[in-house]
């Protein structure tokens, strides 16, 4: 009996295959394979461009066409030429398709609840799932602009503030920090960016501008499950690109020496340590970068 890393990986793969019903001819008892159900799910969640759905699911064009044809034959999906580019196709759910999508959603939620309920430590199980999903989906993590007051942004900021409260010796109270609501991180002065993994926010960063040539990088955070994948660097690069687009030439940021991984990132990516430039009570290290 083997217990080496390869064997453990393969055991995990077999377990997941069985748990999600990958080999079932009738996924969740709805009379379709998992592949067909996943295409319906992607369209139902707003991925209407056929090429984008195919890329998202990692399907070859032949298989994608067969799965779409099956859904069309069932009256669940209709495909049309793109309004602006006749070479592209878009897929939309019919009324029957919407009902079927909602049925799958309800059944999938029930299965997830049942699986978590079977485990004595569901939060530990979810943490392990988050780690695996982030690692396997790292190439599909997208950086998107967001409203800093939106629910996904507030989730990331809340996690960021909670982590600072745990790691700072004196705790952290965002009300004592400048711009606690991140309202200055919006166009045309700045921007707020989220890292999105298959619909879930797993990181953020803010660019706080004032309309001049100098701006600040704020609120850089990556979920623990996604650390070590280069995501913090990607967020920083995206914020620098956004700054250039706004005509910003100098970026500044502040941090705390209780965050050595942040210090290491800035030191490795061209930031120069400078004197204190604000009266925020929490930072003790300050950086600047010329764009």
Phi, psi and omega in degrees: 000127183264147175224028180283169183304320181296316180296321179294320178298315182292325175298316178301315181298317179295320180296315180294318178304315180291319185294320183274355179075033183299332182263357181289139175281344179228087183296125181056023176073019183259006174086012179227157177289166177300320181300315179295318180295325180291324176296314178301318180297316181298317179294318179298333179268014171100004177271087187270334179290121185300318179296322179292321177296316180299317179293318180300319182271353179069038183258149172281163187296325180296313180294320178300317180296320180293318180293319177296319180298321178297317179293325177293317180298330178277356180076022183263336184222145170236140179245139184225162174288145178295140184299328185255347182212103185295344179283343180260152178241147175239148181242140180225147176283139169280179177299319177294322179295322178296319178296320180292321176301314180295326177294317177298319180299315181296316180294321179294320177297318180297318180295318179298315179299319181293319180296315180294324181293335181284342185265137181291340181229075185300326180293323177294321178297316178297321178298319178294319178297317179300318181297313181294315181298319179294319182292313183286334181257018187301326182284350181252008177287125183253147174256120186230146174287143182215159171285124181297347178262002179287162181299315179299320179293316179298325177298310181298316180296321178297318178294321179297312181296320180296322179292319177298321179297326178284325190266335179280138182301322180261014182075190181212130177236109186297335181295339178273350181272158178286141180052059184298334181266003179058028184290339181276001183261052180223155177297147006266008181271327184204200182200152174238129185242142176241145169264124185244125177247103179050047176092349182252135178283129181231011179183162180203164171200149179238144172247113184255109181246170179232008183097352179260198184271358181241139179214170181240146170267128183225158166060040175285122181212140175230135179301142180308325182292342184249008181283148183090002182257006180081014185287323178299319178296318179298318179296319179295317179296321179294322179291325177293320177297318178297321179297316178300320179296337178266003180079017179278133184250338182231129176247143176230159173204159174233155180207184182236142182294351175284357179243072185298329180293326177292315178303316181297318179299313183294320180294331182273348186242029169090012178273144181247132180289136182227178178287162177306137179236007177211176181249021177300133186285347187264320182287151174226003176226139187227141184227161177216150178217130176272128180267000000 
